[in-house]
Amino acid sequence: MPVFTEVARDVAFMRCAMVNVVAIGSASRWVLVDCALRGFAAAIRAAADERFGPGARPAAIVLTHGHFDHVGSLEALLGDWDVPVFAHRLEMPYVRGRSPYPPPDPLVGGGIISLISRMYPRGPIDLGSCVQHLPSDGSVPDAPEWQWIHTPGHSPGHVSLYREADRTLVSGDALTTTKQESICAVMVQRRELKGPPAYYTQDWDRAGDSVRALAALRPEVIVAGHGEPWSGAAMRATLDDLGVHFDEIQRPRIGRYAKQPAVADESGLVMLPHDPLPAYLAGAAAMALAAGLVWAAASSQRRRQLPM
């Protein structure tokens, strides 16, 4: 059974398949950050009981964003926990049932998880009045040492959480510490400091701005939405390099959102750029057909040259 593992004072994470949830605080008052994939509610409750005591429930749940792998077990948890949920105002269309997210982009990232991303749920979910806006002053409800930072790009209202006292950063998907597009990297949790998962990132300009903003904080430890927590000089050097060279290292050269972002506002998705996938599929099919014709012609020529 998964358990919460402490990585900083009153900060613990738990891996739920390919995504992490984070608990910040102590038994007297704690906050759950994100809610993993569907099917992990029982594991999260059991881990909370083990860390905070039987029957433990958070004072609040904070969502870094509303993608399916971060809200999947939320409704099941709310069936047992009558607690408030908080998200950025620009995430409200996706968690109040008004708008789906943009389609994932299977052309970016270079891994199997990217290739099958069109199969992933886009939402929305409808939490209604259960979900509230995060306070506009940057404070995190029931976590007085923490502040939230708007880190858009992966989604319009994505936020990260930061504790200045010891420079602990809960980055959500604005930064990841494994190559989330690769199933091999995910399975072994190979440590690589990356920007957001490429297949679900809808605005690469803002994603780069968010990485640079987080790098400027000089965090001592990063607890990401995907991958193992990471601290130390090597992490900071890698983060600095990622911030400076984000476009060369991270930004895709092709893909639906590589040159033009999806546009969203407080009502949800407004505009999608042209989808290049059909053209790429048609090109791949034409190349396969041409290769088949060349092979068939070469085989026929070889047969004619064989002695009778």
C-alpha positions in Angstrom: 0.0 0.0 0.0 1.5 3.4 -0.9 2.4 5.7 2.0 3.3 9.4 2.3 7.1 9.8 2.4 8.4 13.0 4.1 10.8 15.1 2.0 10.9 18.3 4.0 9.5 19.6 7.3 5.8 18.8 7.2 5.9 18.0 3.5 5.3 14.4 2.2 4.5 13.0 -1.2 2.9 9.7 -2.4 3.3 8.3 -5.8 0.0 7.0 -7.3 1.0 5.1 -10.5 2.4 7.9 -12.7 1.5 10.9 -10.6 2.1 12.3 -7.2 0.0 13.8 -4.4 1.4 15.9 -1.6 0.4 16.5 2.0 1.6 19.7 3.7 1.1 20.3 7.3 0.8 18.3 10.5 -1.8 16.2 12.2 -3.5 19.3 13.7 -3.9 20.9 10.3 -2.9 19.7 6.9 -3.7 20.3 3.2 -3.8 17.8 0.4 -2.4 18.9 -3.0 -3.9 17.2 -6.0 -5.9 13.9 -6.0 -4.2 11.6 -8.5 -5.8 9.3 -11.0 -9.2 7.7 -10.6 -9.1 4.7 -8.3 -6.7 5.9 -5.7 -9.1 7.4 -3.2 -8.8 4.4 -0.8 -5.0 4.5 -1.0 -4.9 8.2 -0.3 -7.2 7.9 2.7 -5.2 5.0 4.1 -1.9 6.9 3.7 -3.5 9.9 5.4 -4.6 7.7 8.3 -1.1 6.2 8.6 0.6 9.7 8.6 -1.9 11.8 10.5 -3.9 9.3 12.5 -7.1 7.3 12.1 -9.9 9.2 10.4 -7.6 12.0 9.3 -9.0 14.4 6.8 -7.4 17.6 5.4 -8.5 21.1 6.2 -8.6 21.7 2.5 -7.7 20.3 -0.9 -5.7 22.5 -3.3 -5.5 21.6 -7.0 -2.5 22.6 -9.0 -4.7 22.2 -12.1 -7.6 20.1 -13.3 -6.1 17.5 -15.6 -7.5 14.0 -15.2 -4.4 12.6 -13.5 -4.6 15.3 -10.8 -8.3 15.2 -10.1 -9.3 11.6 -10.8 -9.9 10.6 -7.2 -11.2 13.9 -6.0 -15.0 13.2 -6.2 -14.5 9.9 -4.4 -12.5 11.6 -1.6 -15.2 14.3 -1.2 -17.7 11.5 -0.6 -15.9 10.9 2.7 -14.2 14.2 3.3 -16.5 17.3 3.5 -13.7 19.8 2.9 -13.3 22.8 0.6 -11.4 22.6 -2.6 -9.4 25.4 -4.1 -8.1 26.2 -7.6 -7.1 29.2 -9.6 -9.9 31.1 -11.2 -8.7 30.2 -14.7 -9.1 26.5 -13.9 -12.8 27.0 -13.0 -14.2 26.2 -16.4 -12.6 22.7 -16.3 -13.7 21.8 -12.8 -17.1 23.4 -12.9 -18.3 21.6 -16.0 -18.1 24.4 -18.5 -15.3 23.6 -20.9 -13.0 20.7 -21.8 -9.2 21.2 -22.1 -7.6 21.4 -25.5 -6.9 18.1 -27.2 -3.5 16.5 -26.2 -0.8 16.6 -28.8 0.6 13.2 -29.7 3.3 14.7 -31.9 5.4 16.1 -29.1 7.5 14.5 -26.4 8.7 11.5 -28.3 7.4 8.7 -26.0 4.5 6.2 -25.9 2.6 8.2 -23.3 2.6 11.1 -25.8 1.6 8.9 -28.7 -1.5 7.6 -27.0 -2.4 10.9 -25.4 -5.5 11.5 -27.6 -7.1 8.8 -25.6 -6.8 10.7 -22.3 -9.9 12.4 -20.8 -10.1 16.1 -21.4 -12.9 16.8 -18.9 -14.5 18.8 -17.7 -15.5 17.6 -14.3 -18.3 19.4 -12.4 -17.5 20.1 -8.7 -20.0 22.9 -8.6 -19.8 25.0 -5.4 -17.4 22.5 -3.8 -14.5 24.3 -5.5 -13.6 27.9 -4.7 -11.1 30.4 -6.0 -7.7 30.5 -4.4 -7.3 33.8 -2.4 -6.2 36.6 -4.6 -3.4 37.6 -2.2 -1.4 34.5 -2.9 -2.0 32.8 0.4 -2.8 29.1 0.6 -5.9 28.3 2.8 -4.9 26.4 6.0 -1.2 26.5 5.1 0.0 29.8 6.6 3.7 29.4 5.6 2.9 28.8 2.0 2.0 30.9 -1.0 0.6 29.9 -4.4 2.3 31.1 -7.6 0.5 31.3 -10.9 2.5 29.1 -13.3 0.5 28.8 -16.5 1.4 27.2 -19.8 0.6 23.5 -19.1 -2.9 24.8 -18.3 -4.3 28.3 -18.0 -4.7 28.3 -14.2 -1.9 26.1 -13.2 -0.4 27.0 -9.8 2.7 25.9 -7.8 3.1 26.2 -4.1 6.2 27.6 -2.4 7.4 27.9 1.2 10.0 30.7 1.4 11.3 29.7 4.9 13.2 26.7 3.5 12.6 27.2 -0.2 10.4 24.1 -0.7 8.6 24.1 -4.0 5.6 22.0 -4.9 5.7 22.5 -8.6 2.7 20.5 -9.9 3.3 20.0 -13.6 5.1 23.3 -14.2 8.3 21.3 -13.5 8.7 17.6 -13.6 11.6 15.4 -12.4 11.2 12.6 -15.0 10.5 12.4 -18.7 6.8 12.0 -18.4 6.3 11.3 -22.1 8.4 8.1 -21.8 6.8 5.0 -20.3 10.3 3.6 -19.5 11.4 6.7 -17.7 8.1 6.7 -15.7 8.3 3.1 -14.8 11.8 3.4 -13.3 11.4 7.1 -12.3 14.5 8.1 -14.1 15.6 11.5 -12.7 15.6 14.2 -15.3 14.5 17.8 -14.6 12.0 18.8 -17.3 9.3 21.4 -17.9 5.7 20.3 -18.1 4.5 17.1 -19.8 4.6 18.1 -23.5 1.5 16.3 -24.7 -0.8 18.3 -22.5 1.0 21.7 -22.6 -1.1 24.3 -24.5 1.1 27.4 -24.4 4.8 27.0 -24.6 5.6 30.7 -24.2 3.9 30.8 -20.9 5.3 27.4 -19.9 8.8 28.8 -20.4 8.0 31.9 -18.4 6.7 29.7 -15.6 9.9 27.6 -15.5 12.0 30.8 -15.4 9.9 32.2 -12.5 10.4 29.0 -10.5 14.1 28.9 -11.2 14.4 32.5 -9.9 13.1 31.2 -6.5 16.3 29.1 -6.2 14.4 26.2 -4.5 16.2 23.8 -2.2 13.8 20.9 -3.0 11.3 20.3 -5.7 8.3 18.1 -5.2 6.9 17.7 -8.7 3.6 16.3 -9.9 5.6 13.6 -11.8 8.9 12.1 -10.7 10.8 11.8 -7.5 11.5 14.8 -5.2 14.9 16.4 -6.0 17.2 18.6 -4.0 20.8 19.8 -4.0 23.3 21.6 -6.1 22.9 19.4 -9.2 19.2 20.1 -9.2 19.7 23.9 -9.0 22.3 23.9 -11.7 20.0 21.9 -14.0 17.0 24.1 -13.2 19.1 27.2 -14.0 20.1 25.7 -17.3 16.5 24.7 -18.2 15.3 28.3 -17.4 18.0 29.9 -19.6 17.7 27.4 -22.5 14.0 26.4 -22.2 13.2 26.8 -25.9 16.3 24.8 -27.1 15.8 22.1 -24.4 12.1 21.7 -24.0 10.0 23.5 -26.7 8.9 21.2 -29.5 9.6 22.1 -33.1 6.4 20.5 -34.4 3.0 20.0 -32.9 -0.3 21.7 -32.6 0.8 24.2 -30.0 4.5 24.5 -30.9 4.1 27.8 -32.7 0.6 29.0 -31.6 -1.0 28.4 -28.2 -4.6 27.4 -27.5 -6.4 30.5 -26.3 -8.5 30.3 -23.1 -10.2 32.8 -20.8 -12.4 32.6 -17.7 -15.1 30.9 -19.8 -12.8 28.1 -20.9 -11.3 27.1 -24.3 -11.8 29.9 -26.9 -9.6 29.0 -29.8 -7.6 26.0 -31.1 -4.7 26.3 -33.6 -4.8 24.1 -36.7 -4.3 20.4 -36.0 -1.3 19.1 -38.1 -1.9 15.4 -37.1 -4.0 14.4 -40.1 -1.4 15.8 -42.5 1.4 13.9 -40.7 -0.6 10.7 -40.7 -1.4 11.2 -44.4 2.3 11.8 -45.1 3.3 8.7 -43.1 0.8 6.7 -45.0 2.0 8.0 -48.4 5.6 7.2 -47.4 4.6 3.7 -46.3 2.8 3.1 -49.6 5.8 4.4 -51.6 8.1 2.1 -49.6 5.8 -0.8 -50.3 5.7 -0.1 -54.0 9.5 0.2 -54.2 9.9 -3.1 -52.3 7.5 -4.8 -54.6 9.2 -3.5 -57.7 12.6 -4.6 -56.4 11.3 -8.0 -55.5 9.8 -8.4 -59.0 13.1 -7.4 -60.6 15.1 -9.9 -58.5 12.7 -12.6 -59.5 13.1 -11.8 -63.2 16.9 -12.0 -62.8 16.9 -15.5 -61.1 18.1 -18.3 -63.4 15.4 -20.5 -64.7 
